[in-house]
Amino acid sequence: MTEEIIVIEPGDERAQKIGKAIGSPMANEILQILAGGPKTASDLTDLLNIPMGTLKYHIDNLLEAGLIEIAETRYSVKGREVKVYALRDQLLIVAPKVMSIRSILLKYASLFAIVILASMAMFAILPLLGDTGTLVTEPASFQADRSAGGEGASILAEKAPAPVNGPSPVSIIAPVLAFFLGGCLVLLILFLYETYQWQKTSPP
């Protein structure tokens, strides 16, 4: 068999299963015996002088951790299935998670893109959420002049401002710009902090 190289990180699920499997002296004895060659469960119980139930508990843990495997399956004279256990041909390397400055930059570049998309979506949605329109009404004195039929009323009527529909562009841009700049500021602070932590933990 070709030796398999497996890199695991401290604290991950595989490392926890391995720690549980080899935490017992009995499990280590099983591994030492299997290092000499494949064995059946009956072989192991005879060599270790332990009950089958105890052996099965440790075998299940070692199988779940990936430290041993079922090399083959045999059948007894009575037709009963007999499993043969062996050590897995593998090299386990426990190493901390490595994060490079490139991975940090890629992470925050993607977050910056999300902020941009959110700002664009906000710019498109805000006009739909604004008022349907604000009608500019005439002053009371101007209405009185018009009712009197004065000539000045018709001139002022032509100069009266038209109704204003929807929020103004300035009222839309202001909150969008504030959201965008606030998101950029938060990302910058997080980026500087994570870069500082990376510099502290990285080897000199």
C-alpha positions as CSV (number, residue, x, y, z in Angstrom):
1,M,0.0,0.0,0.0
2,T,1.1,3.6,-0.7
3,E,1.6,5.7,2.4
4,E,-1.1,8.3,2.8
5,I,-0.1,11.7,4.2
6,I,-2.8,13.4,6.3
7,V,-2.4,16.9,7.8
8,I,-4.8,17.7,10.6
9,E,-5.3,20.9,12.7
10,P,-5.4,20.8,16.5
11,G,-9.0,20.9,17.7
12,D,-10.7,19.8,14.5
13,E,-13.0,16.8,14.4
14,R,-10.5,14.3,13.2
15,A,-8.0,15.4,15.9
16,Q,-10.6,15.0,18.6
17,K,-11.5,11.5,17.4
18,I,-7.8,10.5,17.3
19,G,-7.4,11.9,20.8
20,K,-10.4,9.9,22.1
21,A,-9.2,6.7,20.4
22,I,-5.6,6.7,21.7
23,G,-6.4,8.2,25.1
24,S,-6.6,4.7,26.7
25,P,-3.5,2.5,27.3
26,M,-5.5,-0.5,26.0
27,A,-6.0,1.3,22.6
28,N,-2.2,1.8,22.4
29,E,-1.6,-1.9,23.1
30,I,-4.0,-2.8,20.3
31,L,-2.1,-0.5,17.9
32,Q,1.2,-2.0,18.9
33,I,0.0,-5.5,18.3
34,L,-1.5,-4.5,14.9
35,A,1.9,-2.9,14.0
36,G,3.2,-6.5,13.9
37,G,0.6,-7.5,11.3
38,P,-3.2,-7.8,10.7
39,K,-5.2,-9.6,13.5
40,T,-8.8,-10.7,14.0
41,A,-10.9,-9.7,17.0
42,S,-10.4,-13.2,18.4
43,D,-6.6,-12.9,18.0
44,L,-6.6,-9.6,19.9
45,T,-8.8,-10.8,22.8
46,D,-6.5,-13.8,23.2
47,L,-3.4,-11.7,23.2
48,L,-4.7,-9.0,25.5
49,N,-6.9,-11.2,27.6
50,I,-9.8,-8.8,27.6
51,P,-13.6,-9.4,26.9
52,M,-14.9,-9.0,23.4
53,G,-17.1,-6.1,24.4
54,T,-14.1,-4.1,25.6
55,L,-12.2,-4.9,22.5
56,K,-15.1,-3.9,20.3
57,Y,-15.3,-0.5,22.0
58,H,-11.7,0.4,21.3
59,I,-11.8,-1.1,17.8
60,D,-14.8,1.1,16.9
61,N,-13.0,4.2,18.2
62,L,-9.8,3.4,16.2
63,L,-11.9,2.8,13.1
64,E,-13.8,6.0,13.5
65,A,-10.5,7.9,14.0
66,G,-9.1,6.3,10.8
67,L,-6.1,4.8,12.6
68,I,-7.0,1.2,11.6
69,E,-8.9,-0.4,8.8
70,I,-10.6,-3.6,7.9
71,A,-7.9,-5.3,5.8
72,E,-10.0,-8.2,4.7
73,T,-13.1,-10.2,5.6
74,R,-12.9,-14.0,6.1
75,Y,-15.5,-16.6,6.8
76,S,-15.2,-19.3,9.4
77,V,-16.1,-23.0,8.9
78,K,-19.6,-22.2,10.2
79,G,-20.0,-19.4,7.6
80,R,-19.6,-16.6,10.2
81,E,-18.0,-13.3,9.0
82,V,-14.6,-12.6,10.5
83,K,-13.0,-9.2,10.1
84,V,-9.3,-8.8,9.9
85,Y,-8.0,-5.5,11.3
86,A,-4.7,-3.7,10.3
87,L,-3.0,-0.4,10.8
88,R,-3.6,2.1,8.1
89,D,-0.5,2.9,6.1
90,Q,-0.5,6.7,6.7
91,L,1.5,9.5,8.0
92,L,-0.4,11.9,10.3
93,I,0.9,15.5,10.6
94,V,-0.6,17.8,13.2
95,A,0.0,21.4,12.2
96,P,-1.7,24.7,13.1
97,K,-3.8,26.4,10.5
98,V,-1.6,28.6,8.3
99,M,-3.0,31.9,7.0
100,S,-1.1,34.0,4.5
101,I,-1.4,37.7,3.8
102,R,-2.8,36.8,0.4
103,S,-5.7,34.8,1.9
104,I,-6.5,37.8,4.2
105,L,-6.5,40.2,1.2
106,L,-8.7,37.8,-0.8
107,K,-11.1,37.5,2.1
108,Y,-11.5,41.3,2.5
109,A,-11.7,41.9,-1.2
110,S,-14.7,39.7,-1.4
111,L,-16.3,41.5,1.6
112,F,-15.6,44.8,-0.1
113,A,-17.4,43.6,-3.2
114,I,-20.4,42.7,-1.0
115,V,-20.4,46.2,0.5
116,I,-20.5,47.7,-3.0
117,L,-23.3,45.4,-4.2
118,A,-25.3,46.2,-1.0
119,S,-24.8,49.9,-1.6
120,M,-26.0,49.6,-5.2
121,A,-29.0,47.7,-4.1
122,M,-29.8,50.3,-1.4
123,F,-29.5,53.1,-4.1
124,A,-32.0,51.2,-6.3
125,I,-34.5,50.4,-3.5
126,L,-34.6,53.8,-1.6
127,P,-36.6,55.6,-4.3
128,L,-39.2,52.9,-4.2
129,L,-39.5,53.3,-0.4
130,G,-39.9,57.2,-0.5
131,D,-43.1,59.2,-0.5
132,T,-45.2,59.0,-3.6
133,G,-45.0,62.8,-4.0
134,T,-45.2,66.1,-2.2
135,L,-47.5,68.7,-3.7
136,V,-46.4,72.3,-3.3
137,T,-49.5,74.3,-2.4
138,E,-50.1,77.9,-3.1
139,P,-50.0,80.5,-0.3
140,A,-53.4,81.6,1.1
141,S,-52.9,85.2,-0.1
142,F,-52.1,84.0,-3.6
143,Q,-55.3,81.9,-3.7
144,A,-57.3,84.9,-2.6
145,D,-55.9,87.0,-5.5
146,R,-56.8,84.3,-7.9
147,S,-60.4,84.2,-6.6
148,A,-60.6,87.9,-7.2
149,G,-59.6,87.4,-10.8
150,G,-56.6,89.7,-10.7
151,E,-54.2,89.7,-13.7
152,G,-51.2,89.2,-11.4
153,A,-52.6,85.8,-10.4
154,S,-52.2,84.4,-13.9
155,I,-48.6,85.6,-14.1
156,L,-47.8,84.1,-10.7
157,A,-49.6,80.9,-11.6
158,E,-47.2,80.4,-14.5
159,K,-44.2,80.8,-12.2
160,A,-45.6,78.4,-9.5
161,P,-43.4,75.4,-8.9
162,A,-44.5,72.1,-10.2
163,P,-45.4,69.3,-7.8
164,V,-42.3,67.4,-6.6
165,N,-42.6,63.6,-7.0
166,G,-40.4,61.2,-5.0
167,P,-37.3,61.9,-2.9
168,S,-34.7,64.2,-4.2
169,P,-31.4,62.7,-5.5
170,V,-29.5,64.3,-2.6
171,S,-31.8,62.6,0.0
172,I,-31.0,59.2,-1.7
173,I,-27.2,59.6,-2.1
174,A,-26.6,60.7,1.5
175,P,-27.7,57.5,3.3
176,V,-26.2,55.3,0.5
177,L,-22.8,57.1,0.8
178,A,-23.0,56.9,4.6
179,F,-23.6,53.2,4.4
180,F,-20.8,52.6,1.9
181,L,-18.2,54.7,3.9
182,G,-19.3,53.0,7.2
183,G,-18.9,49.5,5.7
184,C,-15.5,50.4,4.3
185,L,-14.4,51.8,7.6
186,V,-15.5,48.6,9.4
187,L,-13.7,46.4,6.9
188,L,-10.5,48.5,7.2
189,I,-10.5,48.2,11.0
190,L,-11.0,44.4,10.8
191,F,-8.4,44.1,8.1
192,L,-5.8,46.0,10.1
193,Y,-6.6,44.0,13.2
194,E,-6.3,40.6,11.4
195,T,-3.1,41.6,9.7
196,Y,-1.7,42.6,13.1
197,Q,-2.7,39.2,14.6
198,W,-1.1,37.5,11.6
199,Q,2.2,39.3,12.0
200,K,2.2,38.3,15.7
201,T,1.7,34.6,15.1
202,S,3.7,34.3,11.9
203,P,7.3,32.9,12.4
204,P,10.1,35.5,12.1
